[in-house]
Amino acid sequence: MLYPALKLAHLLSIIAWVGGMAFAHFFLRPAVQALEPPQRLTLMRDVLQRFLAAMALAVTVVLLSGLALIGLAHMAGAQALAMPPAWTFMAILGLVMVAIFVGIWLRLLPRLNQAVNARQWPQAAAALAPIRHWVGVNLTLGVVIVAVVMLW
């Protein structure tokens, strides 16, 4: 019963993370382009603060459940270094995604927050650009991981 529960937690957290990035990148971002910079940048800052805080929990669940799933597989007799290739691929790229997430949350979001709070709209727009880029990179990695794991 533990293995299916961990797998469900892992999958639901990934759905929230990748799905949230897809929503933000393909639907929210284009829709707010019609707003003036003060409204657009404040809204994006507010959305990103809420989303990234929620995703901190999802990312933690992904990491912990993934480690637990690997541990359970190992306890069931699998060799630790002989994981299925798709699991190894998923783990490596997943750790890259986590590193990107942490960089966005701890380095890039504070810059956006500071510029919005100071009402420095050109600086806020410049601070949002790398966030948009790295969310796109993480979204791409997430889709590649899901595709490879499902097709492998």
N, C-alpha and C positions, 0 to 999 in steps of 0.2 A: 504493500500500500504506500510506503514511503517513496519508492521510485516514481510511480505515476504522479504523486502529488508534487514532487520536486520538478518533474518534467513539465507539468502544467504551469507551475509558478514561473519556471524558466521561459516557457513559450509565451505566456501572457505578458510578462515583462518585456520581452522582445517585441511583441506586437505593439504594446504601448509606446515603446521607444522609437521603433522604425516608423510606425504609423503616425506618431506625433510629428516626427521630422518631415514625413511626406506631406502631412496637412499644412505645416508651417511653410514649407518650401514651395509647394505647388498651388496652394489655395489662399492662405493668409497673406503671404508676402505680396502676391500680385494684387490682391484686393485692396490692400492699404496704400498702394501707390497713388491712388486718387486723393489721399489726404495730404494736407499741408505738412511740412516737416515737423513742426512742434507736435501735432496730433499723431502723425505716423510714427515718429521715433519714440514718443512716450508710450504709445500703445505697444509697439514692438518690444520695448524694454520691459513693460509690465507683463506681457505674455511670456517673454523669455524667462523672466524671473520665476514665474509660477511653473512654467513647463520644466525648466532645468531643476528646480527644487523637487518636483514630483519625479523627474527622471533620475535624480540621485538615488531615490528609493528603488526605482526599477533597475538601475544599473547594479546596485548592491544585491538585489535579489538575483539578477542574472549571474553575477560573479559567484555568490554563495551557492546557489542551486547548481550551477555548472560544476563547481568544485565537489559538491556533494554527490552529484551524479557520477563523476569520474571516480570518486572514492568508493561509491557503492559498486560500480562496475569492477573496480580493482578487487574489492572484498569478495566479489562473486567469482573471482578466478582470472580475470583479465590481467595481463601484464601492464604495469603502469606506463611503460614506454611503447607499448604495442596497441595504443588506442587506434580505432578505425581512422583512416586518413581524413575523413570528413570531420571528425571530432578535433583532430589536431589543427586542421585548417580553420575550423570555427573558433577554437581557443586562441590561436595566434591573432587572427584578424579581429576577434572580439576584444582582445587586450589592446590592440591598436585603437579600436573604437572607444574604449574606456579612456585611454590617454587623451584622445581628441576631446571627448566630453569634459574631462577634468580641466583641460586647457581652456575650453570655451567658458566653463562655469567659473573657474577661479582666476583666469587672466583676462579674457576678453569681455565678459559681462560686466565686471567692475568698471572697465573703461567706458562702456556705453552708459552705465548708470551714472557715473561721475559727470559725463558730458551732458546728459539729459537733465540732471539735477542743477547743473550750472547754466542751463538753457543755451548751450553752445551747440547749435544745430549742425553746422558743418562738421564739427568734431564728432558729434553723435553719429552722423551719417557715416563718417570715416570709421568709427568704431564698430558700426553694425556690419560693414562690408566683410571683414574677415570672419565674423560669426556666420554670415550667410554662406561664405565659401566653405568653411569647415563643417557646417551642417550638411551641405551638399556632398562633401567627401564622406562624412559618416553615413549619410543616407545611402550612398552608392555602395559603401562597404557592407552595410546591413543587408541590402538587396542581394549582393553577390554571395554573402554567407548563406542566406536563406536559399537561394537558387542552388548553390553547390551542395548544401546538405540535403536538400530535397531530391536532387537529381543524382547524387553519388550513390 
